Amino acid sequence: MSLPLENIRVLEFTHAVMGPTTGLLLADMGAEVIHIEPPQGDETRRLKGFGTGYFPFYSRNKKSLAVDLKSEEGKKIINQLVVTTDIVVENFGPGTMDRLGFGYQELKKLNERLIYCSLKGFASGPYENRHAMDEVVQMMGGLAYMTGRPGDPLRAGTSIVDITGGMFGYIGILLALYEREKTGKGKKVKASLFETTAFLMGQHMAYGAITKFPVPPMPARVSAWSIYRIFDTKDNDQVFVGIISEKHWDRFCEAFNQAAWKNDPRLNTNNGRIDQREWFIPAVEQLMQQYTKQEIMNKCELAGITFAPIAKPEDLFDDIQLNEGNSLLNTTLPDGTITKLPKTPIEYEGAEIKLTLNPPSIGEHTSEILTSLGYTKDEITQLQNQQIIKQ
């Protein structure tokens, strides 16, 4: 079975994480995604620090067209492509695409079926012309407050808002594709970082509305579950254990030989155990320190109790679930490194998400794309000599 988005063409004017996430999701599901970058290459390619992995991860299954968008010939190339394009994805700063001549109002004149996805810091409203980054909206949207300890706001350990915002862009595109089947016309869709953060905060906003008290950060919260935390182990390691039902509690007591706890009327309900947490949790902590991490995990797995080792990113390369479940794709990165990276985490019956293109080098597909538009070899060479393209 073919992937569901085969024969869909996407022009991707993106950088960093949010826009490339949307493009990656489209590409993994079979769309032809053409990443538009300048002849010197997308700046994301050169990021260091925590940005080192952005381009290598979010650029698989995409083609690279390196073209100077400010040149007249470069604009001509893009306009020719738009005629046969289904989707444009862009996450440039507010107003940038309009200044370049590639705003929605201009491009839809060339193709009324075009779906145009803008990914911005803010949705329509007083903030819409502000620039934003993932960390900015984590701070102003309450996520950093909820993640850190009281008085110590802390950003989440991944680009969670960029990624989730890119996913909302993807959802909007799929809705527009579905509607286009009925109307024959495309439309503009928009997703944004700040409003995505607010959506992620929705459960906490509802909690605050109901309790009428300030919502505490996650490290200071009283969990809804009596045992739902990280424990230190005998071998100086850590493991998370969660008891989320009375059946789990019974099995926990059996697995850890705690008949007295099972028969203690103070502990026979989840809420009862929460009420006894001042003495009960220290007792559970002391119990766990009698076992190694592996012993605790073995007991929990046999008992069907929720548990987790405290993994680091590099541990995922060897995770048996990811490897044996075919959830990692062997990928050759632009610097020649060969590694395993996660594929889109969707199982789609009858079809396989796979690697068809490694993250491209700058302009790797420029000649192929221009040839498909009718450019001759001499014309392509001339454009490269003029530094309008790179191939």
N, C-alpha and C positions, 0 to 999 in steps of 0.2 A: 504493500500500500504506500502511495506517495504521501509525503508530508502535507499538511493542510494548506500551507501558504506557498506552495510551489506555484510558479508563474506570476507571483506578485513581485513587483519591482519597487525598491525603496531607495530614495536618496537621503543619505544621513549627513546632515551638517551639524556635527556634534564634537564635544570634547569632554574630558574628565570622565564622569560616572553616570549621571542621570540619563542623558541622551544615549550614550553608548549602551546602557542597559536595555533601553527600549529596542534599539537596533539589534542587540544580541538575541533577545527573545524572538524577534521576527525572523532573524537569520536561522536560529536553531530549528524553527518550525518550517523552514524550507524557502523563505523569501530570498530573492536576490537583493542583498543589501550592499549598496555602493557608498563607501565612506569617502566623503569629499574632504580633502585636506590641501593646504597650500603646497607649492612645489618644494618648500623646505621641510615639509612634514608637520603633522599635528603636534602642537606643543606638548600634549599629553605624553608623547613618546619619550620626552626628555625629562620628565619629572623624576625626582629622587625621593628619598625618605619613604613615607607611607604611600606616595603616589607611584612608586616603582612598578607596582603590579597592575595599574589601571589599564594601560593600553594592551598589554599581553593578554589579560583575562577577557576584556570586553570586546575584543576585535576579531575573535575567530569567526569563521564562516562568512566573512565580509570581503568585499573587493575594495581596492584603494584606487581612487582617481585623484591624482595630484594636479591641481589647476589653480591658477591665479583668478580668483573670483572678481577682482577689481578691474581686470582687463576686459576690453570689449569682446575679444575672442573667447575669453573664459566664460563670459556671460552667455555668449552664443552657444557654447557647448552645453551649459546647464539648461538653457531654454529648450534646446533640441531634446535633451534627455527627459525633461518634464513632460513632454508630449506623450511619452510611453511609460510614464511612472505612475504607480498607484498611490504611493505614500511618500511624503516628505516628513522627516523628523529633524527638529532643530532645537538646540538648547543654548544658543548664543545669547548674549546680553540683550536686555530690552531694546527694541528698535534696530538692532544690527541687521537682521535679514531685510527689513524694509529699506535701510540705507543702501544695502548691496543690490537692491532691485529684485529680491527674491521673497518678498513678503507674500502672504496668502492672497491678498487682493490682486497682485500682479500675476502670480502663477496660475490662479484658477481661470484666468482669461485664456491661458494656453491649454488647459485641460480641466473641464468641468467635473470630471470624475475623480479629481485629485483629493486625497485625504491629507490634511496638513496638521501635523501634531507639533505644537509648541510646548516646550518644557521650560518653566521659568521658576524664579524664586517665589513669586507670589501670584495668586489668581487676580482677577479683576477687582479693583478696589483702591483705597488710598495708598497702599504700598506697592502697587504693581510695577512701578518704574524703578524700584530699588533693585540692586544686585544682592544676591544671597548665595550662601554656600551651605553645605550640609551642617557644619558645626554652628553656623549662625542661627539657623532655624531650630536646631536642637536646644540652643540656649533660650531663644525667645518663645519657643513653643512648649516649654515645660519638660521636654525629654531629658535634658541634662540635669535638671532639678530632681526628676524622679529616679535617675540612674545613680547619682552620687549620694554619699552620706549627707545627713543634715548639715547645711552650711558649706558644703563642698560639691558644687555642681560638677558633673562629669559627663563628657560626651560618650556615646555608645562606642563599642569597640570595633565597629565597621561603619561603612557609609550607608547606614540603614535608611535614612530619609531619601538620599539620592536613589538608592536601589528601589525602594518602595514607590517613590514618585515616578521612576521610570516604568515600573509595573503598572501604575495607574494610567500612564500614557499609552502603554500597550493595550490595556483594557479598553480605553477610549477608541483606539484605532480599530480593534476587533468589532466594537459596536458600530463604528462608522462603515466598516466593510460590510457588515450584515445589513445595515440600512441601505447601503448603495445597491445591494442586490434587488431591493424593492423600488428605489427611486431612480437609479441610474446616475445619481449625482454624489459627489464627495462633499466634505465639509471640514471645518476647522475644529480640532479638539485641543484642549489645553490641560496640562497637569502642572502642579506647583509644589514646591518644597514646604512652604509654611503651612498650607492647608493640608498637606499630607501629614505633617507633624501633628496638627490639630486632630486629624482623624485618628492617629495613633493614641492620642491622649483622651479619646472619647470615653473609654471605660472609666478613666480616673475622673473626668469631668462629671460623669453620671454618679460616681461614688460620692464626690463632694456635694453634689446637689441633694443626694438622699440623706447623707449623714449630717450635713450642715457644719462640718468641721473641715479645717484645712487638710488636704490630702498629704500624707507623709511620704517621703521618698521611699523607694523600694527597700533599701537596706534597713529602714526603721519601721517597716510595716509589720503589722500582725497578720501573718499568713492566714488564708482561709482554711488551711490544712494543719493539723496538729504536728505532723512531722513532714517537713518540706524544706530541707536545708542541706548545707554542706557539712560533712563531719570529718574531723581528723581521724587518722587510722593508726594502727599499731606500728606500721612501717613508715611513719612520717610522711604519709601521702594524704590525699583527700578524695572523698567520694560524695556525690549527692544522692540522697534517698528521699522519696516522696511517698507518703501514705495518703491516698485520696479516696478511700472508701472503707467501710467497716470490714469488708471481706479482706482487704489489704491488711488492716490492723490485726485481724485474727491470724492471717498467714505470717505476718511479721513476728507476732508473739511466738508462734510455733517454730519459725525458722531460727529465732534467736533465743529459744528456750526461756521464754518469759511468761510462764503460766500465771505467776502472781499478778502481773500487769493485766493479763487477759481477764482475770477474775476480779479485778479491783473495780468496784462500782463507780469510782470516780473517773475511770478511764474508759467506760464502755461506750462512749459516743465521741465523735470528733470534737464537738463543742466542749464536752467535758474535759477532754485532754488539753484543749486550748486554755481552759480556765485553770488548769493545774500546771501551766507551762513553767512557772517559776522554779518548781522542783523537778518537774517531769523532763524538760529538755536537758538540763545538766545530767540527769540520770541516763538519758539516751546517749548523750555525748560520751559519758564514761563507758557505757556498754560498747560503743563503736570502737573505742580506743583499745579494746581487747582483741580486735581482729585486724588483719591486713586488708588493704584495699581489695585485693583479688578475692579474699574470703568473703568479704561483705557482698561483692558483686555476684559471686557464685550463689550465696544464700538468697539474695534478692531475685536472681534470675530463676532459680528453682521454685521460689514461692510466687512468682508472677508479680513482683513488686517493682514499682518504678525506681530506676537508679541510673546513675551516669558517672563515668570517670570525668575528671576535670581535664579536658583535652586542650592542647595548644594547636594552632593552625597546622604546624608541620606534622602533627600526629594523624591528620586526615589522609595524608598520602597512603598510609598503610592500613587504614580502617577496612576491616573485612566486609562490612556492609556496603560501603561505597565501591570497593573493588569487585566483589563477587556479584553485587547488584548492578554492575555495569553503569555506575553513575559518574565515572571519571573518564575523561577523554584524553588520550595521549596527544599532546600538542607540542609542536615545534615553535618556539618563540622567535621573534625577529633577531635576537642575538645568537640564535643557534641552540639555545637551551631546550632540551626535550623534557617535558614534565607532564604530570597528570593534573587536569583541572576539572572542576565540577561542570556537568552539563545542566541544561535547564531541567529542573526537578519535576517534570511532568511525564507520566506514562500515558502514551497515546496509543490506544489499541490498534494493532496491525501496522504501526509505523515505528521507526527507530530514529531517535535523535542522534546524530553522529557528526563527526568532524569531516567536513568537505573541503574547507579551506583553513590553513593555518593563519594566524594573525599576519596581515600582509606587510611587506616592506613598502616604503614610500613610492606611490605611483605604480605598484606592481601590475595593476590591471588597466593602466591608462591607455596603452596602445590597443588592447583588446576592445575597450569601450569605444574609443574613437573610431576604430575600424568598423565597428558595428553601426556607427553613425554615418559612414561613407567617406571618412577621411582617408587619404592615401598615405603611403609610407613617407613620401616626400613632404606632405603637408604636416604630418606628425613630427617629423624631424625638424622642420622649420619652426613649429610651435615650441619645441624643446629648446632650440637654439635661441629663441626669443625669451626663454625662461617663463613662458606662459604655462607650460606643463612640465611634469617630470615623469619619465617612464622607466 
